[in-house]
Amino acid sequence: MEPKERACGIYKVTVAGSIVNFLLVAFKFLAGIFGHSAAMVADAVHSLSDLITDAIVVVFVYISNRPEDKDYDYGHGKYETLAAALVGVILLLVGLGVLWDGAGRILLVARGGVLESPGLIALWAALFSIASKELVFRYTIYKGRRLGSQAVVANAWHHRSDALSSVGTAAGIGGAILLGKSWTVLDPVAAVIVSLFIIKMAFQSLVPCIGELLEKSLPEETEKEIEGIVLSVDGVSEPHHLRTRRIGNHYAIEIHVRMDGRIPLFQAHQTATDIERKLKGLYGEDTHVGIHVEPMK
């Protein structure tokens, strides 16, 4: 897929999610205020964080698609990884915020305080949010995997966390409405449970991004596949000093190989070019390949 086509696909899926998020933020805030539901207001804040992450994805993906230049010899792909990491950090902060607010309200009830019973409008808002955000999640995760974008996939999980947040909100609001004022504590209890899921998703998004930013090698099975491709070229033996990493949605591969020291330089160069062509054919034309040739001992 061409870089421009890929970037266009990322923009389209992100803008579609942004439109849904904008409508949900307005609806949830109004439902939370007029429905007297603290959980729904917290859910609205979560949706607002989705809008922020959508903006981060659009801006950073635009930067990451710039070609290499004198300041960035390997291109700008890491900006997309940084965007995914920022989405994870925001997700973590939102989860901690929901946890803090919910725990504070539970403590208030434990000390004899009374929480106001939520209204039906808050329940309907939660149910609508569950349905819409689940649809957006499925669409975004499909597009993110198809486009090979970590940032879009991370954003998809942010949509899913919003849906789960609304599930907990709906359970808490529904329980408080059906069981009466003595059970209004279910609202913050549900929020606390959901916050743990949000925090878990944040770590699931952050861990691979941190690994990539710290130059973590590609998975072992991928490195073995690379060595197999190298050995499939005639005249090549003993691949060693293999170094791999990700640069955004591209791979960087550096490897040493041995060839017969008596062959002409032109032939050695052609063989190295064949290796490079095979690797790029499998992993994409933007794959960075560096091959160091050594004479056989």
N, C-alpha and C positions, 0 to 999 in steps of 0.2 A: 504494500500500500504506500502510495506517495505521501511524503511528509505533509503537504498542503491538504490532501484529502483526509489524512488522519487528524490533523488539527481542526479541520472543518467539522468532522464527526464529533470530536470532543466538545467543540463549542456548542453544537446543536443539542447534544444530550444534556450538557450543563445548563444551557439556557432554559430548556424544557423543565428541568428540575427547579430552576430558580423561579419560574412563573408559578409553579405549584406551591413552592415554599412561601412566596410573597403572599399569595391568597390565604394560605394556612396561618401564617403569622397574624394577619389582620383578624381572621375569624377566631383564632384561639384566644387572642388577647381580649376581644370583645366578649367571647363566651366565658372566659375566666373571670372577668370583672363583673359582668351582669349575672353570671351564674354562681358567684361567690365561691369559686374553686381555686384554691392556691395551687393545687396540682396542675390545673389547666393553664394557669399563668406560667408555671415552671415549664410546662410542655411547650408553651408559646415561645419561651426563651430558647428552648432547644431548637425549635424550628428557625428562629432568628439566627442561630449559629450555623444552620444549614445554608442560609443566604450568604453569610460571610464566607463559608468554605467554597461555595459556588464561585464567588468572586476571585478567591485565591486560585482556584483551579484554572479559570479563564486566563488570568494575568500570567501565571507561571508557565502554563502550557504554551502561551504565545512566545514567552522568552525562550523556553526550551527548544522551540522549533527553529530558532535562528541558526544559520550555518556556522561552522567553525571560523574563528578569526585569529588575529595575532595574539589576543589576550586569552583565548580559549581554544587551544589546539585540538582538544577532544570534543569540541562543540559545547552546547549549553544543556545537554540532556539531564544533568543533575538537578536543574531547577524544577523539573517535574517531580523528582524524588523528594525535593525539599517541600514542594506543595503538598505531597501526600503526607509528609511528616507533620506539617503545620495543621493539616486536617485532623490528624491523630491527636495532636496536642490540644486543639480546640475541643475535640470530642472528650478528651480526658477532663478538661476543665469544666465542661458542661456536666459530665457525670458527677464530678466532685461537688459541683454547685447544687445539683438536684439532691445529692446525698445529704449535704449540709442542711439544706432547707427542710427536707423531710424529717431528718433526725431531730431538728429543733422543734418541729411541730409535735412530734411524738413525745418529746420531753415535756412540752407544754401540757399535753393531756395527762401525762404521768404525774405532773405536779398539781393536778386538779383543774386545769384550764379547760375551756370549751371551744371547739372549733365550729364555725358556721356550716350548716348543711348545704352542700352544693345543689344547684338547680339542674333541671333537665337539659337546658341548652348546653351546659358543659358536657353532659354525657353524649349528646348528639355530635358535638364538636369532636370528641375523642373518637367516636366510631367512624366519623367521616375521615379523620386524620389517619386512622389505621388502614382503611381501604385505599386511600389515595397514595399514602407513602409506601405501602407495599407494592403497588403498581409501579411507582417511580423507581423503587429499589430494583425490581426485576428488570425493568427496561435499562436502567443505568448499569447494572452489573453485567448484563448481556453485552451492551455496547462497550463497556470498559475492557472486558476480556477480548472481545473481537478486535478492538483498536490497540490492544496491548498497552494500556495506560494504567500505571499504578495509581495515579492521582484520581482518575475516574472511578476505579474500583474502590479506593478508599472513601471517596465521596458517596458511592453506592451504599457502603456499610453505614455511613452517617445517616442516609435515608432510612435504612433498616432500623438503626438505633432509635430514630424518631418514631417509627411505627411501634417498636416495642415499648417505648416510653408512653405512647398513647394507649397501648394495651393495659399497662399498669394503671394509667390514669382512669381509663374506662372502668376497670375493675374496682378501683377505690371509690370513684364517684358513684358507680352503680350500687356498690355495697352500702355506702353512706345513705343513699336515697331510699333503698329498699328496707334497710334494717333500722333506720331512724337515727336521731341525733347521738345516741349513745355509741354509735359505731362510726362516727365521722372520722375517727382516727385511721380508718382503713385508707383514706385518701393519702396521707403522708406515708403510711406503711407501704402501699403499692409503689409510691414514688421512690422510696429507698431501695426496694427490690429491683426496680427497673434501672436505677442508677448504677447498680453493680454490673448489670448487663452492658450498660453504656461504657463503663470503665474497662470491662473485658474487651469490648470491641476496639476501644482506643489503643490498647496494648497490641492487639492483633494487627492493627494498622501501623503502629509505630515500629515494632520490632524489625520487620523486613526493611523498612526505610532507613533505620539507624545502621543496619548491617551494610546496606549499599553505600551510605554516606561515609562509612568507615572502611570502604574498599573491601568488603567481604567477598571471598571467591565465589564463583558459580557453584551450584550443587555438584557433588562428586560424580553423579551419573552423567552430567553434562560434560565434565572434564574428561571422563572416560570416552564419551562419544567423540569429543574433539580429537583425542589421541588416536582413536580408531580411524577417523577421517584422514589424519595425517599419514598414518601407516598404509592407507589404501592407495597412496600415490607411489608409483614405481620409483625405485632408487632412493627411498627415504627410510631411515631406520633410527632407532633409539631416541624418540621424542623425550625431551626432558626440560627442566626449568619452566614448566607450564605456569603461566600467571594469567588469571582471569578475573573479571569484574564486570559489573553492570554500569552503564552510563545512561541513565534514564531508561528508555525502552530498547537500548542497543547493548551489545556485548563488546567487550574489549578483550582480545586474546593475544598473548605473547608467548612464543615457544621457541626452543632451540631444537634443531634436528641435525642428524649426521647424514652426509652424502659421500660418495667416493671422491677422494681428493684429487683424482687424476682427470675428472671430467672437466670440460671447458666451463669457464665462468658463465657463458651464455646459457648452457644447459642447466647449470645449478640455479640460475635466475629463473629460467622457464619452469623448473620443477617447483620452486618456491611460489611462483605465480599460480601454478595449478593448485597448490594447497590453499592459497588465499581464495581462489575462485570457488573451490569446493566449500570452504567454510562460509563464505558470503552467500553462496547458493542456499545453504541450509539455514543460516541465522540472519540473513538480510544484508542488503548492499551497504548499509551504514555500519556494519560490523567493523571495528578497528582490528586489523590483523598485523602483527609484527613477527617476522620469522627470521631467526638468526641461524645461519648455516655454518656447520663445523665439519672439517674433514674427518673421515673415519680413521680410527687409530689402527 
